């Protein structure tokens, strides 16, 4: 056996060989044992199903036995309740080898189960950041007692936290827990491939200078090249036909980029006689779980899913991954690709079925980046001032009183607070979110008014979703739909499409937000409002390379895809030229600057050069529209002035209505809320690069 194996507790060694039947540890697992079992922080990188859970838990269980930890000593944090439920039996099984146990604590766990956890504390607690914070602030939980034994924190899918406001929230909650306990906790993060693992480790450590390392053994030696194919099918119906025809007898996971598309494709496949399941965030937890369990146990079937099945939830042994259109990032593609090729002798694979011509270009641009070995860096969201406001209020709930001096000490070295933090605290006091007395602050009437419902649950969730109605068929919850689908005018009965089935609306309870339905054969409609921001700077540049004649290595194009991309190159020939970027009139005589810089960089350029770029235009990844009446000399002079500009550049303007989309913005001065949103709309590095590039002006 290996050095790592030899350092594990003998009981774990026995079960690895005799219960799991493994010949030994995988490289990641072997390299993780020494640092984790001796208390080091770490980031573990491996593809989906790469054994990351065992790489973290086996050495932590060993440390648990060696150091005789008692009570809840390991927190295992996930971004999704479904992932916690999926992992709990496996982790509990490993803990049981040692005479230990593991339980889950999240919003769906019953009060009786929580009572058992408080009385008979498990050794490993699987939870979400929101539920952990609820434990800290709850009057029904003595957090110091229940969590007093915690020694280590495992963060699964850490990249999903780090690139989102939930990441700042997670780090802030961990910092408050450490302040409560009076000691630093070991932190172990797990992720698929990211472009900046060292920075991700530093972020996870929250400003600490503790020892830590990235563990990412190379898996390239002898690896089989994945089977990647791009096809152009033209419509949802044609995609359904291809899926129904190809790979019969196999288990296929189909990823789509929207809930609406998931419903439409699921319904079309069912109409073709294919055993089909649907999974997305607007289905009820019971509906998703039923679909995922049925899919895991079946063979000749398809499950159509959004990114809900991207984050490691086990749906059994897959044969094929099919991607409708293109994922937004290389990282997402790698996660999805990693769902296949787990059986000995099988190959990782992904079939792209593009239902529009633009989707073919999107897919090839993303794959161009992948084939060059580029993966997105995971970057924390900038200027999280609304999370600062949320944390001050949550701390007031937890400690009942927050000191008015040195109040930031409760978060240790976490770099969450900038020089605007005093202004935020002052605003909370002035506006009545906090009240003060004798040098301390406590929850005020405005905080109760805005966030106090259901025991301040609104304060403990850092993301905002559009208002939705719960859809009920009898007593069974089917899922949820947005308000717009129930208010728009229709002829005849209102028919919804949910779970791949059609439902006729029988009654709407507007006050309680319930929508009652019954099954019908009449075709239904699905609609949700989430709109992504489009390709990144790097993927947009990959698309440009494809238009100039490149194709990603290791990718097969069907004849239809070749025909489509050749046609796109012909149509778009005026938008690209080798060695420079193009500014030219389009067919409507509007000036277009073909930057191929992504939506954020183009939006940033619009804020920087308003004399050239038309304001408030729809952000596109490929170009920006210039004022029509500009002359060639005007454009040259404007670009020269922009390149020579050395003062601080302005940020994009933010409409006041957009502030509603920033959770807790009401607890911020409006100026700071606007600044936070503006900072998230830009790509200054990409825009600066665009300004330095050679530009060809065609009059």
N, C-alpha and C positions, 0 to 999 in steps of 0.2 A: 504494500500500500504506500501512499504518498505521505509527505511530511505533514500536510494539513490533516489528513485522515488520522494520523497518529496522535494529534493534539486534541481530538474530540473526546468527549466523555466516553468511556468504554461501553456504556449502555447504547449510546447513539451509534457507535461503531458496529455493535452487534445488530441493531435493527437495520442499518444501511445494507448490510450484507444479507441478513436473513429475512427481514420483513419486506424491504424494498427490492431485494434481489439485484442490487447494483454491484458491478465489479469494482467500483471505486467512485471517487468524486470527479466531477467535471472540473476543468481548469479554473473557472471562476470560483467554484465552491472551495477548491483546495487552497487557492491563494487568499481567500477571505478569512480562513480560520484563525491564523496567527494574529492579525491586527484587530479583528473584531473581538476575539476572546480575551484580548488584553486591554480592551477599552478604547481603541482608536475610533475616531469618526471615519466614515467611508462613504464613497459613492460606488455602487456596484452597477456595471454596465454590461448588458447582454441582450440579445434579441428576445422576443416573446418566447416563452417556454424554454428559456436558457438556464433555468434552475436558480433564479435569483432569490426566491423565497427561502429555499434551503440554505443558500450561501449566507443569508443573514441569520436565520433562526438556529441552525445547528451550532455555530459558535456562541450565540447568545444563550442558548439552553445550557451549553457547557459552562459558560461563565456563571450562569444562574446557580448551577450545582456547586461549582468550586467556591463561590463566594457566599453561598447559602442565602440567596435572596428570598424574601418572603413577601406575601401580598402581591398586589399588582406591581410587577417589576419591569415589564416590557409593554409599551404602547405601540400598537401596530396600526398606522394611520393610512387610510386609502381615500381617494377622491370620490368614490361611489359606494353607496350602501350595498348595491348588488355585488360589487367586488368583495366587500367584507363578508357577505353571506357565502360567497363562493369559496373564499379562502379559509373560513373558520373551521370546517371539518378537517382540512388537511393540517392546519397548524395545531388544532386540538389533538389530532392523532400523534403528531411529533411530541407535543408536551406530555401526553399520556405515557409515552415510553419512560419518562423520567418521574412519573408519579405527579405530574403537574397538569394544569388544565388551561383552557383558553375560551373566552366568551366574547360576544359582540355587544356593543352599546351604541345604538343610533336611534333615529327618530321612529323607526318601526318596531323597536324592542318594547315589549309590554312593561307596564309598571311593576308587575309581579316579578318579571325576570330581572329588572333593575334592582328590585329589593333584594333578590338573592345575591346579586353581584356585590351590593353594599355590605351584606352580612358575611358571605363566604367568598372573599375576593379571589378571582382567578389569577394565575401567574402572568398570563398574557391577555390584554384587553384590546380587541380590534374595534376601532372607532373612526369617526371623521373629525376634522378640526372643529366644526360647529358643535358637535356633541361633546367634545372635550371642553370647549368653552362653557357650554351649558352646565357641565359638572362644576366648573369653577365658580359660576355665579349662582347656582341653585341653592335655595334655602333648605332643600331636602337632601342635599349631599354635603357632608363634611369633607371638603376636598382635601384638606391637609391630612385627614385620617385615611380616606379611601385611596388617595393617590400618593400617600406618604412614602411608599416603598419603591416608586418608579426610579429605575436606574438607566434605562435606555429607551430610545424612540426609533422605530423603523418607519420610514416614509416610503410607501410603495407608489410607483408612477410619479416620482418626484418632479419630473419635467412638466407634468400636467398642472402641478401647483405653481412651479417657479415662474411660468410665463403668464400668470393670472393673478388677480387681486387676492384670490384665496391663498396664494403663497405667502404674501405679506401677513395675511391674517393668521396663517398657521405659525409662522415664525414668532409673531407677537404673542400668541397664546402660549407657545412653548416657553418664551421668555418669562411670561407671568407665572407659569408653573414652576420654573426654576427659581424665581424670586420667592415663591411660596415655600418651596422645599429647602431653599438655601444652598443648593448645590447645582453644578453643571450636569446635564444629562448627555450620555453618549448618543450620537445621531448617525443613523445609517440610512442612506437614501438608495433607492433602486430605480433604474431607468433603462429604457432601450437606448440605442445610439443617439447621442447629441453632439453638437459641434463644438461645445466648450465645457467639457466635464470638469476641469479644474475650477472654473468660475462657478459652476453649479455647486461644487463642494463648498467653496467659500461662502456662497449664498446660504446654503443649508446650515452652516455653522453660525450664521447670524452675527457676524462680526467678531467671533471668538478667535483666539490665536492658538487653540488646541491643535494637537497633532491630528492629521487626517490624510487620507490618500484615496486616489481613484484606482479602482481595481477593474481592469478591462482587458483580460487576456485575449490575444489575437486568436481569431477563429478562422483565419483565411487559409491556413495550410491545408491543402487537399480539399477545400470546400468546393461543392458542386455549384456551378453557375446557375442562378435561378432562371426559370423559364418565364420570360416577360413578353407578352404579345399585345399589340395595340390594333384594335379594329374600329372601323367607322360604320355605325349601323343606322344613324339617321333619325331614330325615334325610339320612344319607350316600347312601342309594340314590337319593333324589330329586335330590340334588346331582349325582350321577353321570348321571342321566337328562337333567338340564338341560344339563350340559356336553357330553354326547354329541349332543344335539339342536341346540344353538345353534352358530353360527359354524363350520359344517362347511367344510373346506378351509383353515382357518386354523391358525396355530401359537399354542397357548394355554399360558401358564404359570400353574399353579394353586398358590397358597400355602396351606399349612395350618399349624395351631398345634402339631402334635405328630407324632412319628414314627409313632405308632400310626395316626393318621388318614391320614397319607400312604400307609401300606400298604393300609389298608382301601379308600380311594378309588381307589388305583391298580389294585387287583385288580378292583373293581367296573367301572371303565372298560374294562379289558381284556375282561371278560366281555361287555361291550356291543360288542365289536369295534373299539374305538378304539385306535389305536396310542399306547401310553402308556409313559412312562418315569418312574422314581421316583428322587429324590435326597434323602438325609438323612444325618446324621452317623454313623449306625450301619451304613451300607453301606460296603463296602471302597472304598478310593480308586480301585481299578480299575473297580469296578462303577459308581461315580458318574461317573467320567471317560467310561466307555463310554456311559452314559445321556446325559450332557450333549453329547457329540460327535454321537451319533446324532440327538438332538433338534435340534441346531444345523443339521444338514444336511437334515432332513426338512421337510415342509410341513404336511400335514394330520395333526397330532399334538398330544399333550398331555404336559407334564411336570409331575408333582406333587412339590412340594418344600417343605421347611421353610425356615428363614431361611438355609440354606446357599447359596441362590441370590440372596440379597438384596444381598450385598456385591460387586456389580460384575462377577462372573464372566460372561464373554461366552457367551451361548447363542444367538447369531444374532439375526435380525431378528424380533421378536415382533409378533403382531397383537393379542393380548389378554392381560390379566392378570386372573385370577379369584382372589378371596380367599374361602376358606371361613371363616365366622365373622368375627372381627375381629382385626387385629394389636393388640399390646399398646400401641403408641405411635403418635403422629402421625408421628414420624421414620421408623419402619418402613414406614408407609403411603406416605410420600413416596418412599422408596427403591424400593418395589415399583411404585408408579405410574410412576416414572421409567424402568422397563424397556420401556415402550411409547412410541409416538409419535415414533420416531426417523426414520422415512422422511418425506421431503417430502410434505406433503398429508395425513399421518396424524395422529391425535389421541391424546393420552394417555388411557387408559381403565382402569377397574377395575370389575368386577362382583362385588358381595358376595353370596355364597350362604350364608345363615345357617341352620344346621341345628337350632337351638333358638330359642325365643322370646327367651330372655335374650341370645342372641348378636345379635339384631336391636337390642336396646337398647344393648348394648356398642358395636356398629358405629356407630349413630347418635350416641352420646355422643362417640366418638372423632372422627367427622366434624363434629360440632358445634364441637369445638375447632379442627379443621383449617379449617373455613369462616370462623372468626373470626381466622385468621392466626396461631394459637398453635402453636408447636413446642416440644417439651421442651428445657430446657437440659441440656447434658451436664455432669454433676457427678462429680468424682472420688470413688471409694469412700472413706468416712471411716475414719480411725484404722487405717491398714494396718500394724499392728504385726507381723503374721505375715510381711509382706514385708520388714520391717526384719530379723527373725531370719534369713530366707532370704538376704538380701543380705550379712549379716555372714558367714554360712557360705560363700556363694559367693565372697566376697572372699578368705576364707582359702584356698579352693581355688585361686584365681587367683594370689595373691601368695605363697602357701605360709605366710606369717606375717602376722598383723594386729597392729599396735602397740596396746598397751593404753591409751595416751594419745593423744588427738586422732585416734582411729580414724575419726571421721565425716568427716574431710577428704577421703577418697577419693570422696565423693559431691558435692563442691563445694557449691553453693548450693541443692541440691535440698531442698525442704521435706518430706522424707519422715520425718524423725526428730522426735519430740516429747520431752517431758520424761521419758517412760518408757524412752527408749533405753538409759540406763545400767542400768536394772533388767533389760532384756532381755539386755544383754551379760553382766551378772552371773549371770543364770539359765543362759545357755549355758555359762559357765565352771563354775558350781556343779554342774550336772547332767551334765557330761562331754561336751557337744556340742563344746566347745572345751577344749583343754588349754593350759597356759601355761608359759613358760620364758623367763627373761631379758627380761622386759618385753614379750613378744609372745605371741600366741595362735595355735594351729594346730588343724586338724581333729582331733576326739577320737573315741573309740570309739562314743559314743552317736550321733554324726552318721553314722558308717559303718553302724551298726546300723539306723538308721531310713531313711537316704537313700542309702546307698552302693552299692546294687545297680546294675548296668549303668553303671559309671563315674559314679555320682552323678546319673544322669539324672532320678531322682525329685526331686532338689533343684532341677533347672533348669526344671521345669514348674510354674507357679504356680496351676494349676487342678486340681480333683479330679473325677473321673468315677466313677460307680458301677461296681463290678466287673462285667466283661462277658466272655462267652465268644466266641471267634472261631468263626464258622460256616464250615465247609468242605464243598463238594460235590466229592468227589475231591480234586484239588489246587487247585481254584479257590476263592479266598476270596470268600464272598458278603457278609459283613458281621459284625455282632456282636449279641448279645442279652444282656440282664441275667440274672443268676443266678436270679431269682425265676421266670422263665419255664421254667426247666429243673428246678426243685425242687417246684413245686406239683403236687398230685395230678391225674392225668388218667385217663380211661377209654380204653383202647385205645392206639393209637400217639400219640406226642407230635408234633404238627404245628405248625410255625412259619410265620409269614407274614413274608417278607423280600424286598425288591426287587419287591414286587407279585406274588410267586409263592409257592406253598405248598411246604414242604419237610418230609419225614418224618425225624425224628431216628433215626439208625441206631446211633450210639455217642457217648458223652460221656467225654472224657478230663479228669477232674476235676483232676488234678494240673497239667496243662499248659493248662487252660482252653480246650480245643478241643471243638467240637460238630460231629460229622460227620452229614451229611444226604444225602438223595436226593430228587429231584423227585417230586411227587405231585399228584393232582387233588383230594385231600381238603381241604376248607376249613381254613385255618390261623389262627393267633392271633398278634397283635402286642401287645407290652406294653413300655412304658418308664415310668420313675418320675418324670420331670421335671415339676414343678408350678410354674407361674408365680405371682407374688404378687398378681395381679389388677390392675384399673385403678388409675391414679394418682389423686391428689386432683383434678387438673384434669379428667380424663376422667370421673370419678365425678360431678363437678359438671355436666359436659356431659350426662350421662345424666339428671340431675335436671331440667335445662332442657327436655330432650325430653319427659319425663313431664309437665311443666307446659305443654306445648303447642308448644314451638319445634321447628323442623326445620332441619337444616343447609342453607344456601343452596348452590345449584349441585349438589344431589344429587337424583336421581330415585328414587322409591319405586314398586315394582310394586304392583299391587292386593293381592297377598298380603302384602306388607310393610306396607301401610297398614292392612289388617285386623288384622295381628299387633300393630302398635304401638298401635292403638286399643284392642285387647283388654288389652294390658299396662297402658295408662293407666287403664282401668277397674279392673283388679285392684289396681293400686298407688296408687289415688287417696288412700288413707289414709296413705300414706308421704310425701307432699309437699303443701305448701301455699305459695302465693305470699307472699313477704315474711318467712317464718320457717321454722324447722325443727321437726320433729314428734317428740315423745315420746308413745308410745301403747301400749296393750295390744294384743297380736296375738291371733290366733284361739285360741292355747293359753293365753291370759291371762298371757303373759310380757311384761314391759316391753321395748320396743324404742326405741332412740334412733336415728332416721333422719338420720344425719349427712351421708350422701353425700360422704364425705371420703376414700375409698380405704382399702385394707387397712392400710397403714403408719400413717396418722394414727389410725385406729380402734384399732389395737394400742397405739399410744402413749397414747391416752386411757385404755385399760384399765390401763396401768401407773401413770398419774397419779391415777386416781380409783377405787381398788379397793373403796371402800365403796359405790360405786354400780354398778360394772360387774363382771359375772360373770367371774372369772379363767379363764384357759386355754380360752377359747372359740375356735372356728374364726374366723379373721380374715376378715371380709367387707368389701366396698367400700362397701356402702350403709348398714349399721347396726351397732350393738353391742347386746348383750342386757344388761339391768340385772337386779339381784336382784329376784326375783318378789315378795318380801314388803315391798318399799318402799312407803311412802305417797307421795302427791303432795307433801306437805310435806317428806318426807325427801329427795326428788329435788331440790326447789327449794333446800333447805339445802345439799345436797351440791354442786350446781352453783355456788352462791354462794361456798362455801368454796374450790372449785377455781379460780374466777375471781380470788379474792383472794389465792391462794397466791403468795408471792414468794420462797420458798426454792428451791434447785436441785431440779428434779423428777426422780423416779427413772426409770431405764430399764427396759424389759421384762426379766423374768427369762429366763435362757437355761438350758435343760436341759443337763446335762453331756454327754449323748449327742450333742447337736448340735455339739459341738466337733469331732467327727470330720469334719464337713463343711467345716471351715476348714483349708485346707492349711497345714502347718507349725505347727499349734496345739500340737503336742507340744514344740516348741522355745520356747514362751512360758510364763511363769507363768500358771496357770489363771485367775487374776483378770484378767489383761490379755486373755487369749483371750475370756473372757466379755464383757468390756467392748467389745471389737471387734465381736463378733457383735451385742450389744445395740444398739450405735450404728447398725448397718445395718438394724435392724428398725423404725426409727422415722421419723416425719415430724413434727418438733416445730413447724415453721412452720404446717403444716396443722392440727395439733391446737390450737395457740394461737388460730388463726382460728376454729375451731369453738366454742371457749369464749367468744368475743366475740359470737357470732351470737345473734340473737333466737330463742328456742325456745318453741314452743307445746306445752303439756302437756295431753294429753287423758286424762282418767281413765276 
